[in-house]
Amino acid sequence: MKTFKPGPGIVLLLILANIFALSKCATAQTNPAFFSVSGKLVDSLSKRPAAWVTISIKDPALKNMAAGTTDSSGNFILQKLPAGSYTLHVARIGYLKKVVALTITNAHSGMRLDTASGTSSGAVPQTIDVGTLELRPDVKQLKGVEVTSARPLVRQESDRLVYDLQSDPDSKGSNLLDMMRKVPFVSVDADQNILLKNNSSFQIFINGKPSALVTHNPKEVLRSMPASAIQKIEVITNPPAKYDAEGFAGIINIVTNKKPGDGYSGTLNFNEAFPAGGPGIGTSFNAKAGKLGVSVFAGGSLAKVPVTLNALQRNTTGTTMTSLIQNGDRRSNSNTGYFGSDISYEWSDLRLISVQFNLSRNSNREIFNLQSDLHALNASVLESYRLKNKFKGNGAGLDASLNYQIGFKSSKSKLLTFSYRYSSYANENNNQLEIGEQVNYPLSGYAQENEAGSDEHTMQGDYVTAFKKWVFESGAKVILRGNKSDYAYRIMNASSGQLETDPLNGNNFSLAQDVLAGYTSIGYTGKQVSVKGGVRLEETLVSGDIKQDYLHVVPSLSVGLQLTGSNSLNAGFSQRLKRPGINRLNPFTDRSNPSFESSGNPGLRPSLINNLMLVYNKNGKLSVNLGLGYSMFNNLDFRIFIYDANTRITSSTYANVGKGTALSTDLYLAFNATKTVSFNFNGNLTHLDLVRHGTELPETKGLYHNFTVSSSIRPASLWRLNANLNVIGKSPVSKSVQSINKAQVNTSFSSSHGLIKDKLSLTATLNNPFKKFRDNKVQTTGLGFLENSTGQQYFRNYKFSLNYNFGRLKDTPKKTRRGIKNDDVSN
């Protein structure tokens, strides 16, 4: 992959060509001499899509006129059929053979088949939609076997892995962050940061689109979101060309509840956690009336953490050896709220419009007390002070999008979508430091304030069409993004007792980051083999306080093989990048602890990674998902720590110093021992080999692991007991390899009771009952210093959750199949 500066002309020409082609597709009229037959196949018991089932159409002499297979969603389309009388044949082992009569005449350019009676009615030009066909199990083949509609927790689709939260009993009493530990390829580190394939660089979507809810503060929002309001989590580890190239590890897509039916349905959850935590509420609501569909989810939580202790010791070497000892405590109060909505309207059979609106707010208040003592080797005091830090932080995000989808009479598989999205985020941080009992420390107090924000406008067009077993996709996208930061530093005047602005340590920082992109991909789906490849071009133009211009050509390839039974094998290659966001670029210096400083780096460049992935999946009494990954990276930006012997301050910033490889293994196992007892395992093992970069970054080579083991037993039909064990081995702190988290073990036990079957349930959870506090230990090493810090955390925790389900829908609110996915920047 080569990076160069061609100017915006090349990419702009590509985008104009794509838009011109898309507009031609929208206005073109075709008059085919043949017809197409489409529909969907589902299991008659579970109502789940029947994937990779053979479909054929035969003439009266039983000669095959067309054949194919359903895709991962159970949909199929067979094309180029002349007028005539036919039979549609569906065959799959373990199911009754299904035959449907079908007649195509030139008098009707198309029709819809009544699958109940075998007659046809209604005109749909040049396309016959047979609707939804149900496959019924063959009771002779299944004699002696109990047929149920139980759904597997995990299933592998052609381009993603799906974890069904509604099939996991733990979801009724847990928040979404807790459930992430059980999702294949996903883990949560010691600081509650989400990792995908043990990597912190990825994107989070909600219902297939980026959202202001989780862009800037995902762990706080997911911690406040009840898992019972979520239908499933999709993990896309090898994103195709239609997705932005940003995010090393891929995409996590959170899908809120969508139940079938014309009418309404919803969930309502109340929960309470203590001694650390507080009350929370979450809800989801879906309604459909004719052509109008509405989906809403919302919630909020309050969290209070009583006083906890912390300690730090830093020892330095060199000509002047020192020892810094800090002991303190902290307490905090925070609140988080979110709201998301999706409204769609079927303007006509070929026109669909949808609108999304999301917003989130969070507030945090913390008080830190600290005693700091710096000693020389002979134990003499070099510096000492007592500090009280009052922190206030507020954040608010908003995004709104509009999607217009156009279908075509000539082919049901052809779609053209135009989308627009606006999003904004504002963040305010304020630290007020009061300093007393100073020894050789000049300041009696100071304040630092930072107001940061971003807004962006995105325009996008996507076109997709299918012919026989092939699918072609192409699109263009423009992102216009602005970022700004206004920060100030004020010092206490000892004479006047007033805070006075220090102009040398304050600044206004702004930049514009515009992205021009275009992509093309083609895919093939056969009976046992599927292949998809594509290429994406992205040019980034950075202006303002930073001037940069870079172009990336990003290829992707995935191959799927359907083996015997429920076994499948998927392999893929992708090249991914990570653009530095405002949080990494902002030169604002955080001095909330006088002995430590941290800042961004305006000179950061984008980072690159090449990923190879192989995934095996099997569903059954023992379900297995095994993923092997190999990554080669260069120019990664890590936070580096440097000790200055003159100022006796440890400073940190970001730098493009990362080069090396990572070999990872992800294993998920689900075993249904009996009808009432089940076990799950989800783990990751990664070998990291990071090349030493000068004297700043130490050589890093070693194994890192984490895993979660879960068990469930159902003593009675409305009573379930669950137990979880989570082990996190030593691991690098997020965004740094100089700091290592020590290993930790977490346990959880819960009891869920159905008060009203399928309606009302109560769950009680006890986390980590064997110890009240846990000490989170971190060790940081650098040139000339060694630092060990310990942060106390409430370990034992109690939680109660009341979950209520209501309503029923007959049909799912229709959504545009294409929309804006801004996953091109990482902070």
Disulfide bonds with the S-S distance in Angstrom:
none
